[in-house]
Amino acid sequence: MSSKIKLNILTPMEKFYEGDVSEVNTSTTSGGIGILPQHSPFIGLLIPTVTKLKFDDGSEKSLFTSTGILQVTKEEIKIIVDDAEWPEDIDIDRAEQAKERAEERIA
């Protein structure tokens, strides 16, 4: 069994990430999911969450992923989302403003 699987993260604006990972942890409308190489085929709807990537060398990276679609095959994981951001690229002021707008809509 292979210890890695190809991952593609796509947004409408760019190919956000392409590379090999040993594990992906994210959240769908059905709950959290961990995906390892040779995972059975799966399609799910993603919710906004922190998605975690693990690599063969034991390192990990986290990123924000918004709503979208997750497609898993034996050879590849595709995450197609409205937006994706590495933590160091998040604009805190913009995020706070978006949070306030969302809270206003809820109220």
C-alpha distance (Angstrom), angle and dihedral (degrees) to the residues before:
residue distance angle dihedral
M1 . . .
S2 3.79 . .
S3 3.79 117.1 .
K4 3.80 94.1 -146.0
I5 3.78 140.7 46.2
K6 3.81 132.2 -162.7
L7 3.82 114.7 -102.9
N8 3.80 126.5 -163.1
I9 3.80 121.1 -175.8
L10 3.79 112.4 -169.1
T11 3.81 131.5 -174.6
P12 3.82 127.3 -179.8
M13 3.80 88.3 -101.1
E14 3.81 103.3 44.0
K15 3.76 152.9 -11.2
F16 3.81 92.0 -90.9
Y17 3.80 98.8 -171.3
E18 3.79 137.4 0.9
G19 3.77 123.5 176.4
D20 3.78 148.2 92.6
V21 3.81 121.9 -67.1
S22 3.79 134.2 177.4
E23 3.83 94.9 -145.6
V24 3.81 141.7 4.8
N25 3.80 124.2 -159.8
T26 3.81 118.7 -169.8
S27 3.81 141.7 138.3
T28 3.80 130.5 -101.3
T29 3.77 130.9 -176.1
S30 3.83 85.7 -94.0
G31 3.82 93.9 53.3
G32 3.78 139.4 -90.7
I33 3.79 120.6 -21.6
G34 3.77 133.7 -166.9
I35 3.78 117.1 -158.2
L36 3.79 123.8 -160.2
P37 3.82 129.4 177.3
Q38 3.83 112.0 -72.2
H39 3.83 91.6 26.5
S40 3.79 112.5 162.3
P41 3.81 114.4 -99.2
F42 3.79 112.2 -81.3
I43 3.79 140.7 170.7
G44 3.80 120.9 -165.3
L45 3.78 142.6 163.0
L46 3.79 112.9 -111.4
I47 3.79 125.7 -139.8
P48 3.82 125.4 -156.1
T49 3.80 106.9 -78.1
V50 3.77 147.8 128.6
T51 3.80 106.2 -82.6
K52 3.80 116.1 -156.1
L53 3.79 125.0 -150.4
K54 3.80 122.7 -162.6
F55 3.79 124.3 -163.0
D56 3.82 135.7 -155.0
D57 3.81 92.2 -105.6
G58 3.83 90.6 59.4
S59 3.80 95.2 -105.0
E60 3.79 122.7 131.9
K61 3.81 135.8 -155.8
S62 3.78 128.4 -167.0
L63 3.78 128.0 -156.4
F64 3.78 139.0 171.2
T65 3.80 115.4 -107.7
S66 3.79 123.3 -174.6
T67 3.79 130.0 -154.4
G68 3.76 116.2 -44.2
I69 3.78 146.7 104.6
L70 3.79 131.3 -58.0
Q71 3.80 118.8 -155.6
V72 3.79 120.6 -175.7
T73 3.80 125.7 -172.7
K74 3.79 128.4 167.0
E75 3.81 89.3 -97.0
E76 3.80 105.0 35.4
I77 3.80 148.5 21.5
K78 3.81 117.3 -144.8
I79 3.78 120.4 -167.4
I80 3.80 110.8 -172.6
V81 3.81 110.6 -175.0
D82 3.79 140.9 163.2
D83 3.80 89.7 -121.3
A84 3.80 141.2 -0.2
E85 3.81 128.8 -174.7
W86 3.77 137.3 178.6
P87 3.84 111.0 -129.2
E88 3.80 93.1 -112.6
D89 3.83 90.3 56.3
I90 3.82 97.8 52.1
D91 3.81 112.8 115.6
I92 3.83 102.3 -138.5
D93 3.82 94.7 -160.8
R94 3.81 92.0 51.2
A95 3.81 90.8 47.0
E96 3.81 91.8 50.8
Q97 3.80 91.1 50.0
A98 3.80 91.1 49.6
K99 3.81 89.9 49.4
E100 3.81 91.2 51.6
R101 3.82 91.5 49.4
A102 3.81 90.7 49.9
E103 3.80 92.4 49.0
E104 3.82 90.0 50.2
R105 3.80 90.6 52.7
I106 3.80 91.1 49.8
A107 3.82 91.6 50.2
